[in-house]
Amino acid sequence: MLYGLVIAIHISACIILIVMILLQAGRGGGLSETFGGDSSQTIFGTKMSVFLTKATVVAACLYLITCLVLGIMTSRRGRSLIRFQGREVPPVSEENVPLAKPEKLPQ
């Protein structure tokens, strides 16, 4: 339950981060150049670049935190994908491991 919530937050942080980075006007103009050059400042106000910068920092911090939390939660889960699907893996012992027969080399 909590794991799914953290994954949902992580995915939304990824999408927000991508959008915020693409909307910022860089040297090449970014995606904001597509909407008519510098018109984003006239549509959204003159403080739009400050907002986009702060939103990018917040989304990047959220992304980093969720990466660390997911890493810790995954390492503590310790479940196999096969067991998660309901199938059990038989334990490996010397009795049920087939031994390869050595082949004779031509002399």
TIRO-578444 format. One record per residue: residue in three letters; x, y, z of N, C-alpha, C in turn; residue number from 1. Coordinates in steps of 0.1 Angstrom, whole numbers. Each point is the difference from the previous one (the first is absolute). Layout:
N
SITE|ALA|X|Y|Z|X|Y|Z|X|Y|Z|NUM
...
# end
This chain:
107
SITE|MET|8|-12|0|-8|12|0|9|13|0|1
SITE|LEU|9|0|10|9|12|1|9|0|-12|2
SITE|TYR|4|-12|-4|10|-1|-12|-7|6|-12|3
SITE|GLY|-12|-3|-3|-8|5|-11|-2|15|0|4
SITE|LEU|-2|5|12|-1|15|2|13|7|-3|5
SITE|VAL|11|-6|4|13|6|-3|3|0|-15|6
SITE|ILE|-4|-11|-6|2|-1|-15|-8|10|-7|7
SITE|ALA|-13|2|4|-8|10|-6|5|14|2|8
SITE|ILE|5|3|11|6|13|3|13|2|-9|9
SITE|HIS|8|-11|-1|12|0|-8|-3|2|-15|10
SITE|ILE|-10|-6|-5|-4|1|-14|-5|15|-3|11
SITE|SER|-8|5|9|-5|13|-2|11|11|2|12
SITE|ALA|10|-3|8|11|9|1|8|0|-12|13
SITE|CYS|2|-12|-6|7|-1|-13|-7|8|-11|14
SITE|ILE|-13|-2|-1|-7|8|-11|1|15|2|15
SITE|ILE|-2|4|13|0|14|3|14|6|-3|16
SITE|LEU|11|-8|4|13|5|-3|3|1|-15|17
SITE|ILE|-5|-10|-8|2|1|-14|-7|12|-6|18
SITE|VAL|-12|3|4|-8|11|-5|7|13|4|19
SITE|MET|4|1|12|6|13|5|13|3|-7|20
SITE|ILE|8|-11|-3|13|3|-7|-3|4|-14|21
SITE|LEU|-10|-7|-7|-2|3|-14|-7|14|-1|22
SITE|LEU|-7|5|10|-6|13|-2|9|12|2|23
SITE|GLN|12|-3|7|9|11|2|7|4|-12|24
SITE|ALA|2|13|-2|7|5|-12|15|0|3|25
SITE|GLY|7|-8|-8|14|-1|2|7|7|-12|26
SITE|ARG|12|-4|-3|7|6|-12|-8|-2|-13|27
SITE|GLY|-6|-12|-1|-7|-3|-12|-15|4|0|28
SITE|GLY|-4|5|11|-14|4|2|-9|-10|7|29
SITE|GLY|4|-13|-1|-8|-10|6|-14|-2|-6|30
SITE|LEU|-9|-6|7|-13|-2|-5|-9|13|0|31
SITE|SER|5|9|8|-7|13|0|1|8|-13|32
SITE|GLU|11|-3|-7|2|6|-13|-11|-4|-10|33
SITE|THR|-5|-12|2|-11|-5|-9|-13|8|2|34
SITE|PHE|-2|5|12|-12|7|2|1|15|-3|35
SITE|GLY|9|4|-8|1|14|-5|11|7|7|36
SITE|GLY|11|-6|2|12|8|5|-1|3|14|37
SITE|ASP|0|13|3|0|4|14|-14|3|5|38
SITE|SER|-10|-5|-7|-14|3|4|-4|-6|13|39
SITE|SER|8|-10|5|-4|-6|13|1|10|11|40
SITE|GLN|9|10|-1|0|10|10|-12|9|-1|41
SITE|THR|-5|3|-12|-11|9|-1|-13|-7|4|42
SITE|ILE|-1|-13|-3|-12|-8|4|0|-3|15|43
SITE|PHE|11|-5|5|0|-4|14|6|11|10|44
SITE|GLY|5|10|-5|5|11|8|15|0|-1|45
SITE|THR|6|10|6|15|2|-1|7|-9|9|46
SITE|LYS|-6|-5|10|7|-9|10|-1|-14|-4|47
SITE|MET|-4|-4|-12|-1|-13|-4|13|-8|1|48
SITE|SER|11|6|-4|13|-7|0|4|-3|14|49
SITE|VAL|-3|9|10|3|-3|14|-8|-11|5|50
SITE|PHE|-13|-1|-4|-9|-11|4|5|-13|-5|51
SITE|LEU|4|0|-13|4|-12|-7|13|-5|7|52
SITE|THR|9|9|3|13|-4|7|-3|-7|13|53
SITE|LYS|-9|7|8|-3|-6|14|-7|-13|-1|54
SITE|ALA|-10|-1|-10|-7|-12|-2|9|-11|-4|55
SITE|THR|10|3|-8|10|-10|-5|8|-5|12|56
SITE|VAL|4|9|9|8|-4|11|-8|-9|10|57
SITE|VAL|-13|4|2|-9|-8|9|-2|-14|-6|58
SITE|ALA|-3|-1|-13|-2|-13|-7|12|-8|0|59
SITE|ALA|12|6|-1|13|-8|0|2|-5|14|60
SITE|CYS|-3|8|10|2|-5|14|-9|-12|3|61
SITE|LEU|-13|2|-4|-10|-11|2|4|-13|-8|62
SITE|TYR|6|2|-12|4|-12|-7|12|-7|7|63
SITE|LEU|9|8|5|12|-6|7|-5|-7|13|64
SITE|ILE|-9|6|7|-4|-6|13|-8|-13|-3|65
SITE|THR|-8|0|-11|-8|-12|-3|9|-11|-5|66
SITE|CYS|11|4|-7|10|-10|-5|6|-7|12|67
SITE|LEU|4|8|10|7|-6|12|-10|-8|8|68
SITE|VAL|-12|4|2|-10|-7|7|-3|-13|-7|69
SITE|LEU|-2|0|-13|-3|-12|-8|12|-10|1|70
SITE|GLY|12|5|0|12|-8|1|0|-7|13|71
SITE|ILE|-3|7|11|0|-6|13|-11|-10|2|72
SITE|MET|-12|4|-5|-11|-9|1|2|-13|-8|73
SITE|THR|6|1|-11|2|-12|-9|10|-9|6|74
SITE|SER|11|6|6|10|-9|6|-5|-7|13|75
SITE|ARG|-10|6|7|-5|-7|12|-11|-9|-3|76
SITE|ARG|-6|0|-12|-10|-9|-4|5|-14|-1|77
SITE|GLY|11|-2|-8|7|-12|0|-9|-12|-6|78
SITE|ARG|-9|3|-9|-8|-10|-6|5|-3|-14|79
SITE|SER|-2|-12|-4|3|-5|-13|-12|3|-9|80
SITE|LEU|3|3|-13|-11|2|-9|-8|-13|-2|81
SITE|ILE|6|-11|1|-7|-13|-2|-9|-2|12|82
SITE|ARG|5|2|12|-8|-2|12|-12|10|0|83
SITE|PHE|2|12|-6|-10|10|0|-12|-4|-9|84
SITE|GLN|3|-8|-10|-10|-5|-9|-7|-12|6|85
SITE|GLY|4|-5|11|-6|-12|6|6|-13|-3|86
SITE|ARG|11|0|-8|7|-12|-2|12|-1|9|87
SITE|GLU|2|-12|5|11|-2|9|12|-6|-7|88
SITE|VAL|12|4|3|12|-6|-6|5|-11|9|89
SITE|PRO|2|-12|-5|5|-11|9|14|4|4|90
SITE|PRO|4|-4|12|13|3|5|10|-8|-7|91
SITE|VAL|12|5|-3|10|-7|-7|9|-8|10|92
SITE|SER|1|-12|-3|9|-9|8|8|-9|-10|93
SITE|GLU|10|-6|5|8|-9|-8|-7|-11|-6|94
SITE|GLU|-11|-4|6|-7|-12|-5|-9|3|-12|95
SITE|ASN|-5|12|-1|-9|2|-12|7|9|-11|96
SITE|VAL|13|2|1|7|7|-10|6|-10|-10|97
SITE|PRO|-4|0|-13|6|-10|-9|15|4|-3|98
SITE|LEU|7|-11|1|15|2|-3|2|-2|-15|99
SITE|ALA|9|8|-6|3|-2|-14|10|-11|-1|100
SITE|LYS|-2|-8|-10|9|-11|-3|13|5|-7|101
SITE|PRO|11|-3|4|12|5|-7|2|-7|-13|102
SITE|GLU|3|8|-10|1|-6|-14|15|-4|-2|103
SITE|LYS|1|-10|-8|14|-5|-2|6|8|-12|104
SITE|LEU|12|5|2|7|7|-10|7|-9|-10|105
SITE|PRO|0|3|-13|7|-9|-9|15|2|2|106
SITE|GLN|7|-12|0|14|0|2|8|-1|-12|107
# end
